Amino acid sequence: MLSYFVFDYLTFEKVHLYTYDFFAEKVGIKLGWGCLGFYPYFYSIVLWSTVNLPDPETPAWLLFFFSLIFMVGWMLARGANMQKYFFKNNPENSFLGIKPKTISDGNKVLLVNGFWGMSKHINYLGEILMALGIALCVGHYGVLGVWLYPIYYLVLLLPRQRDDNRRCTAKYGKLWETYSKKVKYRIIPYLY
């Protein structure tokens, strides 16, 4: 799953030009240092922390379920980022058959359907579910290293969502209020 995640990230690299890392952080030290010095080692802590432990003998049906959690997360994260990418490049085109629905104040436009109609940051839920799926597949639930990846995403993405909400409130004003009435949930549909 980690290999798939890295391959997918590199394959769709241009899509990331439209993510928070670029438009809010301006490819700062955090992203540069993260991609070169942190992520290559951090993601593999899950495996390093269990390498000398015996096989947990997780049943195949449970591994399938955990893999499904990963894939649902991937679909949410990749789907949301791709929908935004296609919309930013050609607002008239549909993505996966989803014709874009928007709201506008005459100057600015916000996407309010598809992945971006489920929650304001459905892609964050996807990232968290991918990390959770990987941690669960390892099978050693009592080992802290297994949980560092999903915990990291919670610590990173929950404050980022709040920061992005402040930025969008300042940038879009009343349009953001209208958007927030249409798309009520921050990350997890019907919950948060």
C-alpha positions in Angstrom: 0.0 0.0 0.0 2.9 2.4 0.8 4.4 1.6 -2.6 1.1 2.2 -4.3 0.7 5.5 -2.5 4.1 6.7 -3.5 3.7 5.5 -7.1 0.2 7.2 -7.3 1.6 10.4 -5.9 4.4 10.6 -8.4 2.2 9.6 -11.3 -0.3 12.4 -10.6 2.3 14.9 -9.5 0.8 17.8 -11.5 -2.5 17.5 -9.6 -0.7 18.5 -6.4 0.0 22.0 -7.9 -3.6 22.7 -6.9 -3.4 21.6 -3.3 -3.0 23.5 -0.1 0.7 22.8 0.0 1.2 25.0 -3.0 -1.3 27.7 -2.8 -1.2 28.3 0.9 2.3 27.3 1.9 4.0 28.3 -1.4 6.2 25.2 -1.5 7.8 26.3 1.7 10.4 24.7 3.9 7.8 22.3 5.3 6.9 20.8 1.9 10.6 20.7 0.7 11.9 19.3 3.9 9.0 16.9 4.2 9.4 15.4 0.7 13.2 15.1 0.9 13.9 14.4 4.6 10.8 13.4 6.5 8.3 11.4 4.4 10.8 8.9 2.9 11.6 7.7 6.4 8.4 8.5 8.3 6.1 6.4 6.1 8.2 3.3 6.6 8.2 3.6 10.5 5.0 1.5 10.4 7.1 -1.4 8.9 10.3 -0.7 10.8 8.5 -0.9 14.2 7.3 -4.4 13.5 10.0 -6.0 11.5 11.3 -8.2 14.3 7.9 -9.2 15.6 6.2 -12.5 14.8 3.6 -12.6 12.0 0.3 -11.5 13.6 -1.6 -14.0 11.4 -4.4 -11.6 10.5 -7.2 -13.5 8.7 -7.4 -12.9 5.0 -11.0 -11.5 5.2 -9.8 -8.9 7.7 -6.8 -7.9 5.6 -9.3 -7.5 2.7 -11.4 -5.3 4.8 -8.4 -3.2 5.9 -7.3 -2.9 2.3 -10.8 -1.8 1.4 -10.5 1.1 4.0 -7.2 2.1 2.2 -8.8 2.0 -1.2 -11.9 4.0 -0.1 -9.4 6.5 1.3 -7.5 6.6 -1.9 -10.7 7.1 -3.9 -11.7 10.0 -1.7 -8.3 11.7 -1.7 -7.4 11.1 -5.4 -11.0 11.7 -6.6 -11.3 15.0 -4.8 -7.9 16.3 -5.9 -8.6 15.2 -9.5 -12.0 16.8 -9.5 -10.5 20.1 -8.3 -7.7 19.8 -10.9 -10.1 19.2 -13.8 -12.4 22.0 -12.6 -9.5 24.5 -12.2 -8.2 23.7 -15.7 -11.6 23.6 -17.5 -14.6 24.5 -15.3 -17.1 23.2 -18.0 -15.7 19.6 -18.1 -17.2 16.8 -16.0 -15.1 14.5 -14.0 -16.2 10.8 -13.7 -19.5 11.9 -15.1 -20.0 14.6 -12.4 -20.9 17.9 -14.1 -19.6 20.7 -12.0 -22.1 22.7 -9.9 -20.9 26.0 -8.6 -21.8 29.0 -6.6 -20.5 32.4 -7.5 -20.5 36.0 -6.3 -19.7 37.3 -9.8 -15.9 37.2 -9.3 -15.1 34.0 -7.5 -16.5 30.5 -8.0 -16.7 27.6 -5.7 -17.4 23.9 -6.5 -20.3 22.5 -4.5 -20.9 19.0 -5.8 -19.2 15.6 -6.3 -16.4 15.0 -3.9 -16.5 18.7 -2.8 -20.2 18.5 -2.0 -19.7 15.8 0.6 -17.4 17.9 2.9 -15.1 20.9 2.6 -12.0 18.6 3.0 -13.1 15.1 1.9 -9.6 14.7 0.6 -8.3 14.9 4.2 -10.7 12.1 5.2 -9.2 10.1 2.3 -5.7 10.6 3.5 -6.6 9.6 7.1 -8.4 6.4 5.8 -5.3 5.5 3.7 -3.1 5.8 6.7 -5.5 3.9 8.9 -5.8 1.1 6.3 -2.0 0.7 6.2 -1.7 0.7 10.0 -4.5 -1.9 10.4 -2.9 -4.2 7.8 0.3 -4.4 9.7 -1.6 -6.2 12.4 0.4 -5.2 15.5 -2.1 -2.9 17.1 -0.2 -2.5 20.4 2.9 -1.1 18.8 3.1 2.8 18.8 5.0 2.9 15.5 2.1 1.4 13.7 -0.1 4.3 14.7 2.3 7.2 14.0 1.2 7.6 10.4 -2.6 8.0 11.1 -1.9 10.1 14.2 0.4 12.3 12.1 -2.3 13.0 9.6 -4.8 13.8 12.4 -2.3 16.3 14.0 -1.5 17.8 10.5 -4.9 17.9 8.9 -7.3 19.0 11.7 -5.4 22.3 12.3 -4.9 22.7 8.6 -8.7 22.5 8.1 -9.2 25.2 10.6 -6.5 27.4 9.0 -8.0 26.9 5.6 -11.4 27.8 6.9 -10.0 31.1 8.2 -8.2 31.8 4.8 -11.4 31.0 2.8 -13.5 33.2 5.1 -11.2 36.1 4.5 -10.8 35.4 0.7 -14.5 34.6 -0.2 -16.5 36.5 2.5 -20.2 36.0 2.0 -19.7 33.5 -0.7 -17.9 31.3 1.9 -20.9 31.6 4.2 -23.2 30.5 1.4 -20.8 27.6 0.6 -20.7 26.6 4.2 -24.5 26.4 4.3 -24.5 24.1 1.2 -21.5 22.0 2.3 -21.9 21.8 6.1 -19.3 19.3 7.1 -15.6 20.0 7.5 -14.0 16.6 6.9 -16.3 13.7 7.7 -19.7 13.8 6.1 -22.6 13.8 8.6 -20.2 13.8 11.5 -17.6 16.6 11.5 
